């Protein structure tokens, strides 16, 4: 089936990466990284063709990628946005 084909996971990862470009927020980028890693694992034959196992690997890889992205590119501790001018002030 489609879940056991490596290039489907890679294409899904690139599509999610493009969606991240259109709607930035580091949400879809974690899923994109998870899909590409799952595609690589399927491509080199590490994982079986079980859909439940592939979805679990995808979920774990996506969560780890999201946590790493959040840690490296998220808001730093103590960093706040200070507004000094209101958009309605003329």
N, C-alpha and C positions, 0 to 999 in steps of 0.2 A: 504494500500500500504506500501512500504518499509519505507517511511519517518515517518510513525506513529508507528514503532516498536522501542522500546527503545534500544535494544541491538545492532541494526544496527548503531545507533549513537555512542554508546560506542566503538564498534569495529572500526568504522571509526576514532574515536579519538585516539585509540591505534595505528592504522596504520599510522596516521599522526605523532604521537609521534615517531614511528620507523623511519619514513622518516626524522624527525628532527635529529635523532641520526646519520643517514647516511650523511645528508647535513645540518650541524649546521648553525645557523644564527638567531635563535629565530623567524623565520617566521612561520614555520609549527607548532611550539609549541603553538602559540596563537590559530591557527585553531584547534589543538588537544584539547586544554582546552575548546574551544567553543563547539566542538562536544560532549565532555563528559558531559558538563553542560546541553546541549540540551537533551542528552540521559537521564540524571537524571530527568530533568523536565518532559519529556515524560513518563518516568517510574513511577513517582509518580502521574501522571495525572494532572499536573498543566496546561499544554498546550493542545489545541485542535489538531485535526488531519489535520488542514489546512496546506498544504505545504508552502504557502506563509508566514504564521505566523511562522512556524518552521524555514524557511530560514532566516527570519528577526531576530528571537531570536538567531540563530546560528551566524549571522553576528554581532549582537550587543555584544554577549558574547565573540566572537573572537576578536573584536576590543578592548574591555575593557581588556581582558587578554593580548593582545599585548602591549597596553599602559602601563599596570602594569609591564610587563616583561621589556619593554624598560626603564621604570623609575628605576627599581631595578637592572637590569643587563646590562644596556646599558653603553655607554661611559659617564663618569662623566664630569661635567662642568670643563673646564680648563685642562682636561687630554689629553695629546698629546703623540704620539709615536715619540721618538727621535731615529733616525738611526745614529749610530756612525761608522758603517762599511758597506761598499758596498759588495755585493756578488761577484762582479767581481774583487775586490782587492785581490791580492795574497800575 
